[in-house]
Amino acid sequence: MKTTLLKRTVLALFAASALLLTGCNNGSSGTAQTDDATTAAQEQSAAQTEASVSGKNDDSEKNEMTALEASVLMGNGINLGNTMEAYNHQGYLNGGDPTSSETVWGMPTTTREMIDGMKAAGFDTLRVPVAWTNGMNFESGDYTIDTRLLDRVEEIVNYALDADMYVVVNDHWDGSWWGMFGSKTEETRNKAMEMYKAMWTQIAERFADYSYKLIFESANEELGDRLNDKDVASDSGSLTKAQCYETANLINSEFVKLIRSTGGRNADRFLLIAGYNTDITNTCDDRFVMPEDTADSKLFLSVHYYTPWDYCGTKAVDSWGSPKQYDEMNDLLKSLTKFTDNGYGVIIGEYGVLTDGKATPKPDTDIYFTNFLNNCDLYNYVPLLWDCNGLYRRREYKIADETIAKLFLDRSYSAQASLSDAQIKTNAQEQMKEDYEFAVERMSDETDIPATDDTAVAWIMYQSADYGMAYCVGNTYDPTNKSTGVKAVNALIEGEGQYTVSLDFKEAGVAKGVNFSALGIYNGETLYPGYAIKIDSFKVNGEETELAGVPYTSSDDGKCTRVNLNNPWVPKAPDDARTADGTTEGLSAQVWTPNNNKRIDTIEITFSYVAP
């Protein structure tokens, strides 16, 4: 990992040196953020530095910056994850205190030194997720937040403000009370909005005179499909997708109006508006609408980024960096310019390659973070790392991995303050170009069959029962998306005929059972429309295995042809399912049902590709 980053660091230094020598001022990405905005933000920062930024001692009377200008100062940030949002509702009701509750998900008690260490590590913004119903007897209709909880959150906010950091506070999962909005009962839905308003009224009033560096966030990932969650409201699930969008928009609108009505600095405080599911694609859907605001240019949009999840969130896939993956990241993040082009700031409220609390990052974490942060530099987004005492070791006050530590320190506001907006963007563009070229070289080393638009490739998708082993799950053929050590034999499809594909896990570790598996043909629907797959032989560990049902051919995306071998998320065959011999009886998406404690060393499939 260090060698990979060193190569890119040299390029970045070269690009920066060339810019300083030539005074180059091109490379603008066309976003709303300009050198003028950067200069305005830097001047505002200097003015704020002269005054104390802690709590109510910030004496600025009016928020002169736009959200896009503030994005520059917010730099690079981090979450205080699994701490104030750790859910211990019953503990509170039984007399527990907030300090002990913040450790119930395995985190240490938060101290000033921890937050100072975050600032020293290059983080300019701290996001503090909070479960406010922890201290609220809401089941009885009492929406009063326990004063001790408000006091403890305020104490942590002050730690960060004293460290000259921006701070984001939200309502985060919170026992999934959000499902009350999806209740079939109007009374429950009304109670949900009443509680939401009562909650934010108390928070807003407590912090009304606080520094403009404190930002309120309307929600978390629950503002979307999870409005139908049944954890608290058992009769939830009544909202259609369209109604979920409408309700999410309504909640965000009520949030803005409520905060503005509470006076003090809340009249023009920056507000962070949660996107739909905080998912980029869902949020870019035109059904999601940013709320109206009486303050000018003070709204940020919040989305999260853990793509691809198999790499970012599971232990199975431990490599990243194919051209397809670079394209996916670059295209998704570029789509958010829909909002920056309209004057909204964008905060990536969570991103990360999760480590299960371990300080050692996954392989390729450095190149993943580097490309992600280059995108943030290019489009003026604010990245907030999701971390739960993992990469940043809270008791040691530092990032343990030297490569990752340098990466974040170099992205801090102070490290880039001497560079113009154009210089920062040009550096990002140059590094992204060189990294992409490296990815193309890397792909050529992994496989003899490239993933191109005019090539059809067959492969076996696989994910073990314990999510510990995987190979190329999804509709996109990417042979680098796998557990290290997996050996694959894929097949170039050249029309009707018989082909064999296989997976060998023996050098990768232990693969047990199956959570998901399918035979896929990339570009099969576009290059060979109507073709069907007939499985002639299915071997596991070298032994012929009888199928438990009749497999069928279909497609999820109109591009990749697929035969599901074990897909528990598909209860029945779709209407467009097809078979080589026209069979329609006994079709199943779960034709392979092994013992999930059984070790799987090899899978081999021989199939006929049959023209319609």
C-alpha positions in Angstrom: 0.0 0.0 0.0 2.8 2.4 0.8 4.5 1.8 -2.5 1.2 2.6 -4.4 0.7 5.9 -2.4 4.4 6.9 -2.9 4.0 6.8 -6.6 1.0 9.0 -6.4 2.5 11.4 -3.9 5.4 12.0 -6.3 3.0 12.9 -9.0 1.0 15.2 -6.8 4.2 17.0 -5.7 5.3 17.3 -9.3 2.0 18.7 -10.4 1.9 21.2 -7.5 5.5 22.3 -8.3 4.7 22.9 -11.9 1.6 25.0 -11.0 3.6 27.2 -8.6 6.3 27.7 -11.2 4.0 28.5 -14.2 1.2 30.3 -12.3 -1.2 28.0 -14.3 -4.8 29.0 -13.7 -6.6 26.4 -15.8 -8.2 23.1 -14.8 -11.4 24.6 -13.4 -14.1 21.9 -13.1 -16.9 24.3 -13.9 -18.4 24.1 -10.4 -19.8 27.0 -8.6 -16.8 27.2 -6.3 -14.2 29.7 -7.6 -11.0 31.4 -6.5 -13.1 34.3 -5.3 -15.1 31.9 -3.1 -11.9 30.4 -1.7 -10.5 33.9 -1.0 -13.7 34.9 0.7 -13.6 31.8 2.9 -10.0 32.4 3.8 -10.7 36.0 4.8 -13.7 34.9 6.9 -11.5 32.2 8.5 -8.9 34.8 9.5 -11.7 37.0 11.0 -13.0 34.1 13.0 -9.6 33.1 14.3 -9.3 36.5 16.0 -12.4 35.7 18.1 -12.9 32.7 20.3 -14.8 30.0 18.4 -16.0 28.2 21.6 -19.7 28.1 22.1 -21.4 31.4 22.8 -18.2 33.3 22.8 -18.2 33.7 19.0 -19.1 37.3 18.7 -19.9 37.4 14.9 -23.5 38.7 14.5 -24.2 37.6 11.0 -23.2 34.6 8.9 -21.6 36.2 5.9 -20.5 33.0 4.1 -22.3 30.8 1.7 -22.4 27.1 2.1 -20.0 26.7 -0.9 -17.5 29.1 0.8 -17.8 27.3 4.1 -17.0 24.0 2.3 -13.4 25.3 1.9 -13.0 25.8 5.6 -14.6 22.6 6.6 -11.8 20.8 4.9 -11.5 17.1 5.8 -13.6 15.6 8.6 -14.4 12.6 10.8 -17.3 11.1 12.7 -17.5 10.3 16.4 -19.0 7.0 15.4 -20.9 4.5 17.7 -20.7 6.9 20.6 -23.5 9.4 21.3 -25.8 7.4 19.0 -25.2 4.2 20.9 -28.7 3.1 21.8 -29.4 2.6 25.5 -32.9 3.9 25.8 -34.0 1.5 28.6 -30.8 2.3 30.5 -31.6 6.0 30.5 -35.2 5.3 31.6 -33.8 3.2 34.4 -31.5 6.0 35.7 -28.4 5.5 33.5 -26.2 8.5 32.5 -25.0 9.7 29.1 -21.3 9.1 29.8 -21.8 5.4 30.5 -24.3 5.1 27.6 -21.8 6.3 25.0 -19.6 3.3 25.7 -22.3 0.6 25.2 -21.2 0.0 21.6 -17.6 -0.5 22.6 -16.3 3.0 22.3 -14.2 4.8 25.1 -15.6 7.7 26.9 -15.0 10.9 24.8 -12.4 13.3 26.1 -11.1 16.7 25.1 -7.8 15.1 24.2 -9.4 12.7 21.7 -11.0 15.6 19.8 -7.7 17.7 20.0 -6.0 14.6 18.5 -8.5 14.5 15.6 -7.7 18.1 14.8 -4.0 17.4 14.9 -4.5 14.5 12.6 -5.8 16.8 9.9 -9.6 16.7 10.6 -11.2 20.1 10.4 -14.8 19.0 11.0 -16.4 16.6 13.5 -19.8 14.9 13.0 -21.4 13.9 16.2 -24.3 11.4 15.6 -26.8 11.4 18.5 -29.7 9.2 19.6 -31.9 11.9 21.3 -34.7 9.5 22.2 -32.1 7.8 24.5 -33.0 10.5 27.0 -36.7 10.8 26.1 -39.7 9.0 27.5 -41.4 9.3 24.1 -43.6 6.2 24.5 -45.6 8.0 27.1 -45.9 11.1 25.0 -43.3 13.0 26.9 -40.8 14.5 24.3 -38.6 16.2 26.8 -34.9 15.5 26.3 -33.0 14.6 29.5 -31.0 17.6 30.5 -28.0 15.4 31.2 -27.9 14.2 27.5 -28.1 17.8 26.2 -25.4 18.8 28.6 -23.1 16.0 27.5 -23.6 16.7 23.8 -22.9 20.4 24.5 -19.7 19.4 26.3 -18.5 17.4 23.2 -19.5 20.2 20.9 -17.4 22.6 22.9 -14.4 20.2 22.7 -14.6 20.5 19.0 -15.2 24.2 18.8 -12.4 24.8 21.2 -10.2 22.8 18.8 -11.2 25.2 15.9 -13.3 22.6 14.2 -16.7 22.7 12.5 -19.3 20.5 14.2 -22.3 18.6 12.8 -25.0 17.3 15.1 -27.9 15.1 13.9 -30.5 12.6 15.0 -29.0 9.3 14.1 -31.0 6.0 13.7 -32.2 6.5 17.3 -33.8 3.1 17.8 -35.5 3.5 14.4 -38.4 5.6 15.8 -38.5 7.1 12.3 -40.7 4.2 11.2 -43.6 5.9 13.0 -43.9 8.1 9.9 -44.8 5.0 7.9 -47.5 3.8 10.3 -50.9 2.9 9.0 -52.4 5.0 11.8 -52.6 8.7 11.3 -52.3 9.3 15.0 -48.9 7.6 15.1 -47.8 9.6 12.0 -48.8 12.8 13.7 -47.0 11.8 16.9 -43.8 11.2 14.8 -43.9 14.8 13.4 -44.8 16.2 16.9 -41.8 14.4 18.4 -39.5 15.4 15.6 -40.4 19.1 16.1 -40.2 18.9 19.9 -36.8 17.3 19.6 -35.3 19.9 17.3 -36.9 22.8 19.2 -35.0 21.8 22.3 -31.8 21.3 20.4 -32.1 24.5 18.5 -32.9 26.5 21.6 -30.0 25.0 23.6 -27.5 26.0 20.8 -29.2 29.1 19.4 -26.4 31.5 20.3 -23.6 29.1 19.4 -20.9 29.7 16.8 -21.9 29.4 13.1 -19.4 26.5 13.0 -22.1 24.4 14.6 -24.3 22.8 11.9 -27.6 21.0 12.4 -28.3 17.9 10.2 -32.0 17.0 9.7 -31.6 13.2 9.8 -29.5 10.3 8.8 -30.0 7.3 6.5 -33.5 6.8 7.9 -35.0 9.6 5.8 -36.2 7.5 2.9 -37.2 3.9 2.7 -36.6 3.4 6.4 -39.6 5.6 7.2 -41.4 2.2 6.8 -39.2 0.5 9.5 -41.2 -1.6 12.0 -38.9 -1.6 15.0 -41.0 0.9 16.9 -44.2 1.1 14.9 -45.2 -2.5 14.2 -47.9 -1.3 11.7 -45.4 0.7 9.7 -44.8 0.0 6.0 -47.7 1.9 4.6 -45.8 4.4 2.5 -45.2 3.8 -1.2 -41.8 4.9 -2.7 -43.4 8.1 -4.0 -44.9 8.8 -0.5 -41.5 8.1 1.1 -40.1 10.8 -1.1 -42.9 13.2 -0.3 -42.6 12.5 3.5 -38.8 13.0 3.4 -39.2 16.3 1.6 -41.8 17.4 4.1 -39.6 16.5 7.1 -36.7 18.4 5.7 -38.9 21.4 5.0 -40.3 21.4 8.5 -36.8 21.1 9.9 -35.6 24.2 8.1 -38.7 26.3 9.1 -38.4 25.2 12.7 -34.7 25.9 13.1 -35.1 29.4 11.5 -38.0 30.2 13.9 -36.0 29.6 17.0 -34.0 32.8 16.7 -30.4 33.7 17.6 -27.9 32.5 15.1 -30.3 29.8 14.0 -31.8 32.4 11.7 -28.9 32.0 9.3 -27.0 29.0 10.7 -25.8 26.4 8.1 -28.2 23.5 7.9 -27.4 20.0 6.5 -30.3 18.4 4.7 -30.3 14.6 4.6 -30.7 13.1 1.1 -33.0 10.3 0.3 -31.5 7.3 2.2 -28.4 9.5 2.0 -27.9 7.5 -1.2 -26.4 9.5 -4.1 -28.5 7.9 -6.9 -31.8 8.2 -4.9 -31.0 11.7 -3.9 -30.3 12.8 -7.5 -33.8 11.5 -8.4 -36.0 14.5 -9.2 -38.5 13.3 -6.6 -36.0 14.6 -3.9 -36.3 18.3 -3.5 -34.2 20.6 -1.4 -36.3 22.7 1.0 -37.0 26.4 0.7 -35.1 28.6 3.1 -35.5 32.2 4.3 -31.7 32.4 4.7 -29.6 32.9 1.6 -27.2 30.1 0.5 -27.0 28.4 3.9 -28.0 24.8 3.0 -25.8 21.8 2.6 -26.9 18.4 1.2 -25.9 15.2 3.1 -25.2 11.9 1.3 -23.1 8.9 2.3 -20.6 6.9 0.2 -19.8 3.2 0.8 -19.5 2.0 -2.8 -18.9 -0.8 -3.6 -20.3 -2.2 -0.3 -18.7 -5.6 -0.7 -15.3 -3.8 -0.5 -16.2 -1.0 2.0 -18.5 -2.9 4.3 -17.6 -6.7 4.3 -14.5 -8.6 4.9 -14.8 -10.8 1.8 -13.6 -8.4 -0.9 -10.2 -7.0 0.0 -9.1 -5.3 -3.2 -10.3 -2.2 -5.1 -9.0 -0.2 -8.0 -10.3 -1.6 -11.3 -11.1 0.9 -14.1 -14.8 0.0 -13.7 -14.6 0.9 -10.0 -12.8 4.2 -10.7 -15.5 5.0 -13.3 -18.3 4.1 -10.8 -16.8 6.4 -8.1 -16.0 9.2 -10.4 -19.4 9.1 -12.1 -21.4 8.9 -8.9 -19.6 11.8 -7.2 -19.8 13.9 -10.3 -23.6 13.6 -10.4 -23.7 15.6 -7.1 -22.7 18.7 -9.0 -26.5 18.9 -9.7 -26.6 20.5 -6.2 -23.3 22.5 -6.1 -24.2 24.0 -9.4 -27.4 25.3 -7.7 -25.5 26.9 -4.8 -25.8 24.1 -2.3 -22.8 22.8 -0.4 -22.3 19.0 -0.4 -21.2 17.1 2.7 -20.4 13.4 2.3 -21.5 12.8 5.9 -20.1 9.2 5.9 -17.6 7.3 3.8 -15.0 4.7 4.6 -13.5 1.3 4.1 -14.6 -0.2 7.4 -12.2 -2.2 9.5 -14.3 -3.7 12.3 -12.4 -1.5 14.8 -9.0 -2.6 13.6 -6.3 0.0 13.1 -4.9 -1.8 10.1 -6.6 -0.7 6.9 -7.7 -3.1 4.1 -5.4 -3.4 1.1 -6.0 -0.6 -1.4 -7.6 1.7 1.2 -5.0 4.3 0.3 -5.9 4.4 -3.4 -9.6 4.3 -2.6 -9.3 7.2 -0.2 -7.0 9.1 -2.6 -9.4 9.0 -5.5 -12.4 9.8 -3.3 -10.6 12.8 -1.7 -9.5 14.0 -5.2 -13.1 14.0 -6.2 -14.0 16.0 -3.2 -11.2 18.5 -4.0 -12.4 18.7 -7.6 -16.0 19.4 -6.8 -15.6 21.2 -3.4 -17.3 18.5 -1.3 -16.7 18.0 2.4 -15.7 14.4 3.2 -16.4 13.1 6.8 -14.8 9.7 7.5 -16.9 7.2 9.3 -14.7 5.9 12.1 -15.4 4.0 15.3 -12.0 3.9 17.1 -10.6 2.1 14.0 -8.2 4.1 11.8 -8.1 6.9 14.4 -7.2 5.4 17.7 -9.0 7.5 20.3 -6.9 6.4 23.3 -3.7 7.1 21.4 -4.9 10.4 19.8 -3.7 9.5 16.4 -4.1 7.5 13.2 -1.9 4.4 13.7 -1.2 3.6 10.0 1.4 6.0 8.7 0.3 6.0 5.1 -3.3 6.8 6.0 -2.2 9.4 8.6 -0.2 11.3 6.0 -3.0 11.1 3.5 -5.5 12.8 5.8 -3.0 15.3 7.2 -2.2 16.4 3.6 -5.9 17.0 3.0 -6.5 19.3 6.0 -7.5 22.9 5.4 -4.2 24.3 6.7 -2.2 22.0 4.4 -4.0 23.3 1.3 -4.7 26.9 2.4 -1.7 28.3 0.4 -3.1 26.8 -2.8 -5.6 28.5 -5.0 -8.9 26.7 -5.9 -7.6 26.2 -9.5 -4.4 24.7 -8.2 -6.2 22.3 -5.9 -8.5 21.2 -8.7 -5.7 20.8 -11.2 -3.7 18.7 -8.8 -6.8 16.5 -8.2 -7.4 16.1 -12.0 -3.8 15.1 -12.7 -3.7 12.6 -10.0 -7.0 11.1 -10.9 -5.8 10.7 -14.5 -2.6 9.0 -13.5 -4.4 6.7 -11.0 -6.8 5.6 -13.7 -4.0 4.7 -16.1 -2.5 2.6 -13.3 -5.8 0.9 -12.8 -5.9 -0.1 -16.5 -2.4 -1.6 -16.2 -3.5 -3.5 -13.0 -6.5 -4.9 -14.8 -4.4 -6.3 -17.6 -2.3 -8.2 -15.1 -5.5 -9.7 -13.5 -7.2 -11.2 -16.5 -6.8 -12.0 -20.2 -10.5 -11.1 -20.8 -11.1 -7.3 -20.5 -14.5 -5.8 -19.5 -15.5 -3.8 -22.6 -18.8 -2.8 -24.0 -18.4 -5.0 -27.1 -17.3 -8.2 -25.1 -19.5 -10.8 -23.5 -17.9 -12.6 -20.6 -19.3 -15.5 -18.4 -18.3 -15.9 -14.8 -19.5 -17.3 -11.5 -20.7 -14.8 -8.9 -20.1 -16.0 -5.3 -20.5 -14.9 -1.7 -20.0 -17.3 1.1 -22.6 -17.9 3.9 -20.5 -15.9 6.4 -19.7 -13.1 3.9 -16.0 -14.0 4.3 -15.3 -15.0 0.7 -16.5 -13.4 -2.5 -15.9 -13.2 -6.2 -17.4 -10.5 -8.5 -20.9 -10.2 -7.1 -23.2 -8.0 -9.1 -24.2 -7.3 -12.7 -20.8 -5.8 -13.7 -17.9 -8.2 -14.6 -14.9 -7.1 -12.7 -12.4 -9.8 -11.9 -10.5 -7.6 -9.4 -13.6 -7.4 -7.2 -12.8 -10.5 -5.1 -11.1 -12.0 -2.1 -7.4 -12.1 -2.5 -6.2 -15.5 -3.7 -9.4 -16.6 -5.5 -8.6 -18.2 -8.9 -11.2 -17.8 -11.6 -11.5 -19.3 -15.1 -14.0 -17.1 -17.0 -15.2 -17.5 -20.5 -15.3 -15.2 -23.6 -18.7 -15.7 -25.1 -18.6 -15.8 -28.9 -22.2 -16.9 -29.6 -24.0 -20.2 -29.4 -22.0 -23.1 -27.9 -20.8 -24.8 -24.7 -18.6 -23.0 -22.2 -17.0 -23.8 -18.8 -16.3 -21.4 -15.9 -14.9 -22.1 -12.5 -13.7 -20.7 -9.1 -10.9 -22.1 -6.9 -10.8 -20.9 -3.3 -8.0 -23.1 -1.9 -5.4 -20.4 -1.9 -7.8 -17.7 -0.7 -8.8 -19.2 2.6 -12.0 -21.0 3.8 -15.2 -20.6 1.8 -18.2 -22.0 3.6 -21.6 -22.6 2.1 -23.3 -19.9 0.0 -25.1 -16.7 0.8 -25.5 -15.8 -2.9 -24.3 -17.2 -6.2 -25.2 -16.8 -9.9 -23.8 -17.5 -13.3 -23.5 -14.2 -15.2 -22.8 -13.2 -18.7 -21.7 -9.6 -19.0 -23.3 -7.8 -22.0 -25.3 -11.0 -22.7 -28.6 -9.1 -23.1 -27.2 -6.5 -25.4 -24.9 -8.7 -27.6 -27.0 -11.9 -27.6 -30.6 -10.9 -26.8 -33.0 -13.7 -26.1 -30.3 -16.4 -25.6 -30.9 -18.8 -22.8 -28.4 -20.7 -20.5 -28.7 -24.4 -20.0 -26.6 -25.8 -17.2 -25.0 -29.1 -18.4 -22.8 -29.8 -15.4 -22.5 -28.3 -11.9 -19.6 -29.5 -9.8 -18.7 -28.6 -6.2 -15.3 -29.8 -4.9 -15.0 -31.9 -8.1 -18.2 -33.8 -7.5 -21.3 -33.5 -9.7 -24.1 -31.8 -7.7 -27.8 -32.3 -8.4 -29.8 -29.0 -8.7 -32.7 -28.6 -6.3 -35.0 -26.9 -8.9 -35.1 -25.7 -12.5 -32.8 -22.8 -13.2 -33.9 -20.1 -15.5 -32.3 -17.2 -17.5 -33.2 -13.6 -16.8 -31.7 -10.1 -16.3 -31.9 -7.5 -13.6 -30.5 -4.6 -15.5 -31.2 -5.4 -19.2 -27.5 -5.8 -19.8 -26.2 -8.8 -17.8 -27.7 -12.2 -18.5 -28.0 -14.3 -15.3 -28.9 -17.7 -13.9 -29.4 -17.5 -10.2 -28.0 -20.5 -8.4 -28.8 -19.3 -4.8 -30.6 -15.9 -4.6 -32.7 -15.8 -1.4 -34.0 -12.3 -2.3 -35.9 -13.6 -5.3 -39.0 -15.6 -4.0 -40.3 -16.5 -7.5 -39.2 -16.4 -11.1 -39.9 -13.1 -12.9 -42.4 -12.9 -15.7 -39.7 -12.7 -18.3 -37.9 -15.8 -17.2 -36.8 -18.0 -20.0 -35.3 -21.5 -20.5 -33.6 -23.2 -23.4 -36.3 -25.8 -23.8 -39.3 -23.6 -22.9 -39.9 -25.2 -19.4 -42.0 -23.0 -17.1 -42.7 -25.4 -14.2 -40.5 -25.7 -11.1 -38.4 -22.5 -11.9 -36.4 -21.4 -8.9 -33.7 -18.8 -8.0 -32.4 -21.3 -5.3 -31.3 -24.4 -7.1 -28.1 -24.8 -5.1 -28.7 -25.2 -1.4 -25.5 -26.6 0.2 -24.8 -27.1 3.9 -23.5 -23.7 5.0 -21.0 -25.4 7.3 -19.4 -27.3 4.4 -16.1 -26.0 3.1 -16.2 -25.2 -0.6 -12.9 -25.5 -2.4 -14.0 -25.4 -6.1 -17.0 -24.7 -8.2 -17.2 -25.6 -11.9 -20.1 -25.0 -14.3 -20.4 -26.2 -17.9 -23.3 -24.7 -19.7 -24.7 -24.4 -23.2 -25.6 -20.9 -24.6 -28.7 -21.4 -26.7 -30.0 -19.0 -29.4 -33.7 -18.2 -29.3 
